């Protein structure tokens, strides 16, 4: 199982990358760092721990353009160590590929990161470290979704999510204790959680039927009270929502 460190100064991108890494069966653990300096401190601890130590890191998934020390600078520093971790660059820019491979990068993945493309980079890193599992030993838990908070991956129970709000290519998961941003389109979550009682009420909102407290009708408009918030229901979804709620009751 690979031990990974993801480095990106943009929080949404870091959260998405950690989500995808944790969903891959070849990744045993994945940590996040918000800049190259923080990453270098973490990698120093890993090198001091040794390849088999508890702090070891096998592969670093590294953004390139970051304030201060950038990804290429960090890779150059690591190349001076006797046994540095493998590097996979993850960037929105194509222009640095030659420099990246000159630094013996394992792979060069372009943003937005596709699951299949990242899986190929993980496969290459796993082969180089000899960590190619024969069986799937780390299946994603359908009852939880990983979110990244301050460089730490936490797992939010799907049953605790009251509603989901679309924010471009991202989705904000709302619970009774706060919200979490993940880079997963709302349409993907709608398909994934349809059988778990989530239903689309608007182009921007997906709600968990179990958390709907009230259905409100006012002058021809429909809204629901969910998780302490009143959300508008579009006309095209109003009848389906009303029927679903009636059947549940």
DRENDO-1510 file (C-alpha; in Angstrom, 1 decimal, always signed):
<recs>
REC; n; res; u; v; w
REC; 1; UNK; +0.0; +0.0; +0.0 .
REC; 2; UNK; +1.4; +3.3; -1.1 .
REC; 3; UNK; +1.9; +6.2; +1.4 .
REC; 4; UNK; +1.1; +9.4; -0.4 .
REC; 5; UNK; +1.6; +13.1; +0.2 .
REC; 6; UNK; -0.5; +15.6; -1.9 .
REC; 7; UNK; +0.8; +19.1; -2.2 .
REC; 8; UNK; -1.3; +22.0; -3.6 .
REC; 9; UNK; -1.9; +25.6; -2.4 .
REC; 10; UNK; -5.5; +25.6; -3.7 .
REC; 11; UNK; -7.7; +24.0; -1.1 .
REC; 12; UNK; -10.4; +22.7; -3.4 .
REC; 13; UNK; -7.8; +21.1; -5.7 .
REC; 14; UNK; -6.1; +19.5; -2.7 .
REC; 15; UNK; -9.4; +18.2; -1.3 .
REC; 16; UNK; -10.3; +16.7; -4.7 .
REC; 17; UNK; -6.9; +15.0; -5.1 .
REC; 18; UNK; -7.0; +13.5; -1.6 .
REC; 19; UNK; -10.5; +12.2; -2.3 .
REC; 20; UNK; -9.4; +10.5; -5.4 .
REC; 21; UNK; -6.3; +9.1; -3.8 .
REC; 22; UNK; -8.2; +7.7; -0.8 .
REC; 23; UNK; -10.6; +6.0; -3.2 .
REC; 24; UNK; -7.8; +4.0; -4.9 .
REC; 25; UNK; -7.1; +0.6; -3.4 .
REC; 26; UNK; -3.3; +1.0; -3.8 .
REC; 27; UNK; -3.2; +4.0; -1.5 .
REC; 28; UNK; -2.8; +3.0; +2.1 .
REC; 29; UNK; -2.7; +6.6; +3.4 .
REC; 30; UNK; -2.8; +10.1; +1.9 .
REC; 31; UNK; -1.9; +13.4; +3.7 .
REC; 32; UNK; -2.2; +16.9; +2.4 .
REC; 33; UNK; +0.2; +19.9; +2.5 .
REC; 34; UNK; -0.8; +23.4; +1.5 .
REC; 35; UNK; +2.6; +24.6; +0.2 .
REC; 36; UNK; +6.0; +23.3; -0.7 .
REC; 37; UNK; +7.6; +24.4; +2.6 .
REC; 38; UNK; +5.1; +22.4; +4.6 .
REC; 39; UNK; +5.6; +19.5; +2.3 .
REC; 40; UNK; +9.4; +19.7; +2.7 .
REC; 41; UNK; +9.1; +19.5; +6.5 .
REC; 42; UNK; +6.9; +16.5; +6.2 .
REC; 43; UNK; +9.2; +14.8; +3.7 .
REC; 44; UNK; +12.2; +15.4; +5.9 .
REC; 45; UNK; +10.4; +13.6; +8.7 .
REC; 46; UNK; +9.7; +10.8; +6.3 .
REC; 47; UNK; +13.4; +10.5; +5.2 .
REC; 48; UNK; +14.5; +10.5; +8.8 .
REC; 49; UNK; +12.0; +7.8; +9.6 .
REC; 50; UNK; +13.4; +5.5; +6.8 .
REC; 51; UNK; +11.6; +3.5; +4.1 .
REC; 52; UNK; +9.9; +1.2; +6.6 .
REC; 53; UNK; +9.3; +3.8; +9.3 .
REC; 54; UNK; +5.9; +5.1; +10.5 .
REC; 55; UNK; +6.4; +8.5; +8.9 .
REC; 56; UNK; +7.6; +7.1; +5.5 .
REC; 57; UNK; +6.2; +8.5; +2.2 .
REC; 58; UNK; +6.4; +6.6; -1.1 .
REC; 59; UNK; +5.1; +9.1; -3.6 .
REC; 60; UNK; +4.4; +12.9; -3.6 .
REC; 61; UNK; +1.6; +14.2; -5.9 .
REC; 62; UNK; +2.9; +17.7; -6.5 .
REC; 63; UNK; +1.4; +20.9; -7.9 .
REC; 64; UNK; +3.9; +23.1; -9.8 .
REC; 65; UNK; +2.8; +26.7; -9.6 .
REC; 66; UNK; +2.7; +27.7; -5.9 .
REC; 67; UNK; +3.7; +30.9; -4.1 .
REC; 68; UNK; +7.2; +30.9; -2.7 .
REC; 69; UNK; +8.9; +27.5; -3.3 .
REC; 70; UNK; +7.2; +26.0; -6.3 .
REC; 71; UNK; +6.8; +22.3; -7.2 .
REC; 72; UNK; +9.8; +22.1; -9.6 .
REC; 73; UNK; +12.0; +23.7; -6.9 .
REC; 74; UNK; +10.9; +21.2; -4.4 .
REC; 75; UNK; +11.5; +18.3; -6.8 .
REC; 76; UNK; +15.1; +19.6; -7.4 .
REC; 77; UNK; +15.7; +19.7; -3.6 .
REC; 78; UNK; +14.4; +16.2; -3.2 .
REC; 79; UNK; +16.6; +14.9; -6.1 .
REC; 80; UNK; +19.6; +15.7; -3.9 .
REC; 81; UNK; +18.5; +13.1; -1.3 .
REC; 82; UNK; +19.8; +9.5; -1.4 .
REC; 83; UNK; +16.3; +7.9; -1.4 .
REC; 84; UNK; +13.7; +10.5; -2.1 .
REC; 85; UNK; +10.0; +9.6; -2.6 .
REC; 86; UNK; +8.7; +9.3; -6.2 .
REC; 87; UNK; +7.2; +12.4; -7.7 .
REC; 88; UNK; +3.9; +12.7; -9.7 .
REC; 89; UNK; +3.3; +16.3; -10.9 .
REC; 90; UNK; -0.4; +17.3; -10.9 .
REC; 91; UNK; -0.8; +20.7; -12.6 .
REC; 92; UNK; -3.1; +22.8; -14.8 .
REC; 93; UNK; -0.2; +23.7; -17.1 .
REC; 94; UNK; +1.3; +21.7; -19.9 .
REC; 95; UNK; +4.4; +23.9; -20.3 .
REC; 96; UNK; +6.6; +22.2; -17.6 .
REC; 97; UNK; +6.4; +18.6; -18.8 .
REC; 98; UNK; +10.0; +18.5; -20.1 .
REC; 99; UNK; +11.4; +20.0; -16.9 .
REC; 100; UNK; +9.3; +17.6; -14.9 .
REC; 101; UNK; +10.6; +14.5; -16.7 .
REC; 102; UNK; +14.2; +15.8; -16.5 .
REC; 103; UNK; +13.7; +15.6; -12.8 .
REC; 104; UNK; +12.7; +11.9; -13.2 .
REC; 105; UNK; +9.0; +12.4; -12.4 .
REC; 106; UNK; +7.0; +9.2; -12.5 .
REC; 107; UNK; +4.1; +10.9; -14.3 .
REC; 108; UNK; +2.7; +14.3; -15.3 .
REC; 109; UNK; -1.1; +14.6; -14.7 .
REC; 110; UNK; -3.1; +17.6; -16.0 .
REC; 111; UNK; -5.9; +19.2; -14.1 .
REC; 112; UNK; -8.8; +18.8; -13.9 .
REC; 113; UNK; -7.8; +15.4; -12.7 .
REC; 114; UNK; -9.6; +12.4; -14.1 .
REC; 115; UNK; -9.9; +9.4; -11.9 .
REC; 116; UNK; -8.7; +7.0; -14.7 .
REC; 117; UNK; -5.7; +9.2; -15.4 .
REC; 118; UNK; -4.7; +9.4; -11.8 .
REC; 119; UNK; -5.1; +5.7; -11.5 .
REC; 120; UNK; -2.5; +5.2; -14.2 .
REC; 121; UNK; -0.1; +7.5; -12.3 .
REC; 122; UNK; -0.7; +5.5; -9.1 .
REC; 123; UNK; -0.1; +2.2; -11.0 .
REC; 124; UNK; +3.3; +3.5; -12.3 .
REC; 125; UNK; +4.3; +4.6; -8.8 .
REC; 126; UNK; +3.2; +1.3; -7.3 .
REC; 127; UNK; +5.3; -0.7; -9.8 .
REC; 128; UNK; +8.4; +1.4; -9.0 .
REC; 129; UNK; +8.0; +0.8; -5.3 .
REC; 130; UNK; +7.0; -2.9; -5.6 .
REC; 131; UNK; +3.6; -2.1; -4.1 .
REC; 132; UNK; +1.3; -3.7; -6.7 .
REC; 133; UNK; -1.6; -5.4; -4.8 .
REC; 134; UNK; -3.1; -8.6; -6.2 .
REC; 135; UNK; -6.5; -8.0; -4.5 .
REC; 136; UNK; -8.5; -4.9; -3.6 .
REC; 137; UNK; -8.0; -4.4; +0.1 .
REC; 138; UNK; -9.2; -0.8; +0.4 .
REC; 139; UNK; -12.6; -0.4; -1.1 .
REC; 140; UNK; -14.3; +3.0; -0.7 .
REC; 141; UNK; -17.0; +2.9; +2.0 .
REC; 142; UNK; -20.4; +3.7; +0.4 .
REC; 143; UNK; -21.6; +4.9; +3.8 .
REC; 144; UNK; -18.9; +7.6; +4.1 .
REC; 145; UNK; -17.3; +10.3; +1.9 .
REC; 146; UNK; -13.8; +11.5; +2.5 .
REC; 147; UNK; -13.3; +15.3; +2.9 .
REC; 148; UNK; -10.1; +17.2; +3.5 .
REC; 149; UNK; -9.8; +19.5; +6.5 .
REC; 150; UNK; -6.5; +21.3; +7.1 .
REC; 151; UNK; -4.5; +18.6; +5.5 .
REC; 152; UNK; -6.3; +15.8; +7.3 .
REC; 153; UNK; -8.7; +13.5; +5.6 .
REC; 154; UNK; -11.9; +12.9; +7.6 .
REC; 155; UNK; -14.9; +10.8; +6.7 .
REC; 156; UNK; -18.4; +12.2; +6.7 .
REC; 157; UNK; -21.3; +9.8; +7.1 .
REC; 158; UNK; -23.6; +10.1; +4.1 .
REC; 159; UNK; -26.6; +9.8; +6.5 .
REC; 160; UNK; -25.5; +13.0; +8.3 .
REC; 161; UNK; -25.6; +15.0; +5.0 .
REC; 162; UNK; -28.8; +17.1; +4.9 .
REC; 163; UNK; -28.4; +18.6; +1.5 .
REC; 164; UNK; -25.8; +19.3; -1.2 .
REC; 165; UNK; -25.2; +22.6; -3.0 .
REC; 166; UNK; -23.6; +22.9; -6.4 .
REC; 167; UNK; -20.7; +25.3; -6.7 .
REC; 168; UNK; -19.4; +25.0; -10.3 .
REC; 169; UNK; -17.5; +21.8; -10.6 .
REC; 170; UNK; -17.6; +21.4; -6.9 .
REC; 171; UNK; -20.3; +20.4; -4.4 .
REC; 172; UNK; -20.7; +21.6; -0.8 .
REC; 173; UNK; -22.0; +19.0; +1.6 .
REC; 174; UNK; -24.1; +20.4; +4.4 .
REC; 175; UNK; -24.4; +18.6; +7.7 .
REC; 176; UNK; -25.8; +19.6; +11.1 .
REC; 177; UNK; -22.2; +20.5; +12.2 .
REC; 178; UNK; -21.0; +22.5; +9.2 .
REC; 179; UNK; -20.2; +22.1; +5.5 .
REC; 180; UNK; -17.4; +20.5; +3.4 .
REC; 181; UNK; -16.4; +21.3; -0.2 .
REC; 182; UNK; -15.5; +18.4; -2.5 .
REC; 183; UNK; -14.7; +18.5; -6.2 .
REC; 184; UNK; -17.5; +16.2; -7.4 .
REC; 185; UNK; -20.3; +17.5; -9.7 .
REC; 186; UNK; -23.8; +17.6; -8.2 .
REC; 187; UNK; -25.0; +15.3; -11.0 .
REC; 188; UNK; -22.5; +12.6; -10.0 .
REC; 189; UNK; -23.7; +12.7; -6.4 .
REC; 190; UNK; -27.3; +12.6; -7.6 .
REC; 191; UNK; -26.6; +9.3; -9.4 .
REC; 192; UNK; -24.5; +7.9; -6.6 .
REC; 193; UNK; -26.9; +8.7; -3.8 .
REC; 194; UNK; -30.3; +8.3; -5.5 .
REC; 195; UNK; -30.9; +4.9; -3.8 .
REC; 196; UNK; -30.0; +6.5; -0.4 .
REC; 197; UNK; -32.9; +8.9; -0.5 .
REC; 198; UNK; -31.3; +12.0; -2.1 .
REC; 199; UNK; -33.4; +13.8; -4.7 .
REC; 200; UNK; -32.8; +16.8; -6.9 .
REC; 201; UNK; -35.1; +19.8; -6.1 .
REC; 202; UNK; -33.3; +22.5; -8.1 .
REC; 203; UNK; -30.4; +22.7; -10.5 .
REC; 204; UNK; -28.3; +23.8; -7.5 .
REC; 205; UNK; -29.6; +21.6; -4.7 .
REC; 206; UNK; -29.9; +18.0; -3.8 .
REC; 207; UNK; -31.7; +17.1; -0.5 .
REC; 208; UNK; -31.9; +14.0; +1.7 .
REC; 209; UNK; -35.6; +13.2; +2.1 .
REC; 210; UNK; -35.0; +12.0; +5.7 .
REC; 211; UNK; -33.9; +15.5; +6.7 .
REC; 212; UNK; -36.8; +17.4; +5.1 .
REC; 213; UNK; -38.8; +18.9; +8.0 .
REC; 214; UNK; -41.4; +20.9; +6.1 .
REC; 215; UNK; -42.8; +21.3; +2.6 .
REC; 216; UNK; -44.1; +24.8; +2.1 .
REC; 217; UNK; -46.5; +26.2; -0.5 .
REC; 218; UNK; -46.8; +30.0; -0.9 .
REC; 219; UNK; -48.4; +31.8; -3.8 .
REC; 220; UNK; -47.5; +29.1; -6.2 .
REC; 221; UNK; -43.9; +28.6; -5.1 .
REC; 222; UNK; -42.7; +25.5; -3.3 .
REC; 223; UNK; -39.8; +25.3; -0.8 .
REC; 224; UNK; -38.6; +22.8; +1.8 .
REC; 225; UNK; -37.1; +23.3; +5.2 .
REC; 226; UNK; -34.0; +21.1; +5.5 .
REC; 227; UNK; -31.1; +21.3; +8.0 .
REC; 228; UNK; -32.4; +24.6; +9.3 .
REC; 229; UNK; -32.4; +26.2; +5.8 .
REC; 230; UNK; -35.3; +27.0; +3.5 .
REC; 231; UNK; -34.5; +25.9; -0.1 .
REC; 232; UNK; -36.5; +26.8; -3.2 .
REC; 233; UNK; -37.9; +23.9; -5.2 .
REC; 234; UNK; -38.1; +24.4; -9.0 .
REC; 235; UNK; -41.4; +23.8; -10.8 .
REC; 236; UNK; -40.1; +20.8; -12.7 .
REC; 237; UNK; -39.1; +19.0; -9.5 .
REC; 238; UNK; -42.0; +20.1; -7.2 .
REC; 239; UNK; -44.5; +17.3; -8.1 .
REC; 240; UNK; -41.9; +14.5; -7.9 .
REC; 241; UNK; -40.7; +15.8; -4.5 .
REC; 242; UNK; -44.2; +16.1; -3.1 .
REC; 243; UNK; -45.0; +12.5; -4.3 .
REC; 244; UNK; -41.8; +11.2; -2.7 .
REC; 245; UNK; -42.5; +12.9; +0.6 .
REC; 246; UNK; -46.1; +11.6; +0.7 .
REC; 247; UNK; -44.9; +8.1; +0.0 .
REC; 248; UNK; -42.4; +8.3; +2.8 .
REC; 249; UNK; -45.0; +9.5; +5.3 .
</recs>
